[in-house]
Amino acid sequence: MEGNVGIFVDAVNVTMNGGFGLRYDILRKFACRDGRSPSRMNVYLGYDQQRAQEDESYQAKTERFSEVLRDFEYKVIEKPMQYYEDNETGEVITKSTVAMDMAVDMLTQADQLDNIVLLTNDGSYVSVIKAIQQKGTRVELVGFDDMPSELRKEADLYISGYLIPGLLPIESPYRWGEVGSRVRGVCYDFSHDDGYGFMRYLVALNEKLWITDSRFEESPYKTVFAHISQFESDFETSFLPSRHLIFEFDLIENEKGLVAENIVLISAP
């Protein structure tokens, strides 16, 4: 699957909704899988000028953030915050034009793109995605927490950023997918009568993300056994199975083979 790809990230929105610590180098690798060429890689950042004048650490962090992204060839588009005073209460209201500016750029640049990878959980992008798809451009949505179902359904592909290997930090001395490593996945099958099910997790980034059945050799997913005793004690297993609940767990090898242990829920719709 070759072609030009554009990456559009509402940085503050992503950070505030589960994407803190996002690895932009891994994001680029995900977006450019299968020979895609990065035509546009835009990161939109709402910038509070007043805070920057008063808080040196805020200004320094913003500058470091931009410098790191420039190393990965992203274009960081800073959008100054706008301030309004409520005439009745005197309260100063802060607003950002990031959402509008990013939407306009996506629409105008889609004609030169075969694929767009969008990172936001702003439900107003439903109409933007529809308009881009009408141009013949494929839209892939990556999100973390509080993703509106209508936004998820409108995208050609939706994948939780928690499931992309390495996209977010994870505490483990082992590489994702190795025995002993800690990974993230979903419980796609569970028998309440027998008290066990199966976890699915992603191990490779390629054009076969749609082959979720790990029994097929070309599938980029792996499946591992999970016993009810390994879920955290206060988790209500009646919600299983689910493709929307994201779990983090250890890959442990015992006499039965590879199993999931210390299973913890980290994200829910």
Secondary structure, 3 states (H helix, E strand, C coil): CCEEEEEEEEHHHHHHHHHCCCCHHHHHHHHCHHHEEEEEEEEEEEECHHHHHHCHHHHHHHHHHHHHHHHCCCEEEEEECEEEECCCCCCEEEECCHHHHHHHHHHHHHHHCCEEEEECCCCCHHHHHHHHHHCCCEEEEEECCCCCHHHHHHCCEEEEHHHCCCCCCCCCCCCCCCCCCEEEEEEEEEECCCCEEEEEEECCCCCCCCCCCCCCCCCCEEEEEEEHHHECCCCCHHHCCEEEEEEEEEEEEECCEEEEEEEEEEECC
